[in-house]
Amino acid sequence: MLLAVPLGILSALRRNSLLDSCAMTFALSGQCMPTFWLGILLILVFGVNLGWVPVYGGEGLRALALPAVTLGVWAMARTARITRSSMLEVLPQDFLRTARAKGISEWGVILRHGLRNGAIPIVTALGLELGNLLGGAVITEAVFAYPGIGRLAVEAVVNKDIPLLQAVVFTIATALILLNVAVDLLYMVLDPRVRLA
């Protein structure tokens, strides 16, 4: 999110420029790459060839770097594309012209008025992405032999441990429900016109 939203904003501001083309090419490639293939590629480059991170398992931030990048690239690519398209819809609106006429700085207009009005699709996409990250964690944890909830679920299925599998499913479902509630509450913060019944 920290990389995708600014990248999407800059792409929208510099539409049809070299920056926009490079950013959207990167975003498209990030969405086209399967997570297991990206994980194996990162292991080969950064674990085997360069030796910067452990190849198998491990603890600490170094062991978490490659799985986090593997999971984050797809989400970042999609969020950058959605941010760009959302900002392209908002940028030509009259209220931004009015904000500029009031003397607000360009970045103030873009961030305070433009991004806030274009944030509803971005927040929706981020909520969905966090749910997808939980599902994608199963494959990524298997590729990196990282102990996590996805790998725990797979081991519960293999060992036919039904109570453990139920606990994992319940935990993931609870997290997704809380995430959806948080997204709905963010809608009200971003757009006061949205009221939940």
C-alpha positions in Angstrom: 0.0 0.0 0.0 2.8 2.4 0.8 4.3 1.9 -2.7 1.1 1.3 -4.7 -0.9 4.4 -3.8 1.9 6.9 -4.5 2.8 5.0 -7.7 -0.9 5.1 -8.8 -1.2 8.8 -8.0 2.0 9.7 -9.9 0.9 7.6 -12.9 -2.4 9.5 -13.0 -0.7 12.9 -12.7 1.8 12.0 -15.4 -0.6 10.2 -17.7 0.9 8.8 -20.9 4.4 9.7 -19.8 7.4 7.4 -19.5 6.8 7.1 -15.7 3.2 6.1 -16.3 4.2 3.5 -18.9 6.9 2.0 -16.7 4.7 1.9 -13.6 1.7 0.3 -15.4 4.0 -2.2 -17.2 5.4 -3.1 -13.7 1.8 -3.3 -12.4 0.7 -5.5 -15.2 3.6 -7.8 -14.9 3.1 -8.1 -11.1 -0.5 -9.1 -11.7 0.4 -11.7 -14.4 3.0 -13.5 -12.4 1.8 -16.5 -10.3 2.9 -16.2 -6.7 4.6 -19.6 -6.6 6.7 -18.7 -9.7 7.7 -15.4 -8.3 8.6 -17.0 -5.0 10.8 -19.6 -6.6 12.5 -16.9 -8.8 13.2 -14.7 -5.7 14.7 -17.8 -3.9 17.0 -18.5 -6.8 18.2 -14.9 -7.2 18.3 -13.6 -3.6 18.8 -16.9 -1.7 20.8 -19.1 -3.9 22.8 -16.8 -6.2 23.3 -13.8 -3.9 23.0 -15.5 -0.5 21.3 -12.5 1.1 18.4 -14.4 2.7 17.8 -18.0 3.9 16.5 -20.3 1.3 14.5 -22.5 3.5 12.6 -21.6 6.7 14.5 -19.4 9.2 13.4 -16.7 11.6 13.6 -13.0 11.8 13.1 -10.2 9.2 15.6 -11.7 6.7 13.5 -14.9 6.5 10.3 -12.9 6.2 11.5 -10.6 3.4 11.0 -12.9 0.4 7.6 -14.2 1.5 6.4 -10.7 2.1 7.6 -9.5 -1.2 6.1 -12.5 -3.0 2.7 -11.8 -1.4 2.9 -8.1 -1.7 3.9 -7.7 -5.4 0.5 -8.9 -6.7 -1.5 -6.8 -4.3 0.7 -3.8 -5.0 0.3 -4.1 -8.7 -3.5 -4.3 -8.5 -3.8 -1.5 -6.0 -1.5 0.8 -8.2 -3.7 0.2 -11.2 -6.9 0.9 -9.2 -5.4 4.0 -7.7 -4.4 5.3 -11.1 -7.9 4.7 -12.6 -9.6 6.2 -9.6 -7.5 9.3 -9.7 -8.0 9.7 -13.4 -11.7 9.9 -12.8 -11.3 12.5 -10.0 -8.6 14.8 -11.4 -10.8 16.5 -14.1 -13.6 17.2 -11.6 -14.8 20.8 -10.9 -14.3 20.6 -7.1 -10.5 20.3 -7.7 -10.5 23.3 -9.9 -12.4 25.2 -7.1 -9.8 24.1 -4.5 -7.0 25.3 -6.7 -8.8 28.6 -7.1 -9.0 29.0 -3.4 -5.2 28.9 -3.3 -4.6 25.5 -1.9 -1.2 24.0 -3.0 -1.3 21.4 -5.8 -0.3 18.5 -3.6 -2.9 19.7 -1.0 -5.5 19.6 -3.7 -4.4 16.2 -4.9 -4.0 14.5 -1.5 -6.7 16.2 0.5 -9.4 16.5 -2.1 -8.6 14.3 -5.0 -7.3 11.2 -3.1 -10.0 11.4 -0.5 -12.8 11.4 -3.2 -11.1 8.7 -5.1 -10.3 6.5 -2.1 -13.5 4.4 -2.0 -12.5 2.0 -4.8 -8.9 1.9 -3.4 -10.2 1.0 0.1 -12.5 -1.6 -1.3 -9.6 -3.1 -3.3 -7.3 -3.1 -0.3 -9.9 -4.9 1.8 -10.2 -7.6 -0.9 -6.4 -7.8 -1.2 -5.9 -8.5 2.5 -8.4 -11.3 2.1 -6.5 -12.6 -0.9 -3.3 -12.4 1.0 -4.6 -14.8 3.6 -5.6 -17.3 0.8 -2.3 -16.8 -1.1 -0.3 -17.3 2.1 -0.9 -21.1 1.8 1.1 -21.4 -1.4 3.7 -18.9 -0.4 4.3 -20.5 3.0 4.7 -23.9 1.2 7.2 -22.5 -1.2 9.3 -20.8 1.5 8.7 -23.5 4.2 7.5 -20.6 6.4 5.5 -21.6 9.5 2.2 -19.7 9.3 -1.6 -20.1 9.3 -1.7 -21.3 5.7 0.8 -24.1 6.3 -1.0 -25.0 9.5 -4.2 -25.4 7.5 -2.5 -27.7 5.0 -0.9 -29.8 7.8 -4.3 -30.1 9.5 -5.8 -31.4 6.2 -3.0 -33.8 5.6 -3.1 -35.1 9.2 -7.0 -35.2 9.2 -7.0 -32.9 12.3 -10.6 -31.6 12.0 -10.6 -29.5 15.2 -7.4 -27.7 14.2 -8.8 -27.1 10.6 -12.0 -25.8 12.1 -10.0 -23.4 14.3 -7.9 -22.2 11.3 -11.0 -21.6 9.2 -12.8 -19.9 12.1 -9.8 -17.6 12.6 -9.5 -16.6 9.0 -13.3 -16.1 8.7 -13.3 -13.9 11.8 -10.4 -11.8 10.4 -12.2 -11.4 7.1 -15.4 -10.3 8.8 -13.6 -7.8 10.9 -11.8 -6.5 7.8 -15.1 -6.0 6.0 -16.5 -4.1 9.0 -13.3 -1.9 9.0 -13.7 -1.2 5.3 -17.4 -0.2 5.8 -16.4 2.1 8.6 -13.7 3.7 6.5 -16.3 4.4 3.9 -18.1 6.7 6.4 -14.9 8.5 7.3 -13.9 9.0 3.6 -17.3 10.1 2.4 -19.7 11.5 4.9 -22.6 11.0 2.5 -22.3 7.2 3.0 -24.4 6.1 6.0 -24.7 2.6 7.2 -28.2 1.5 8.1 
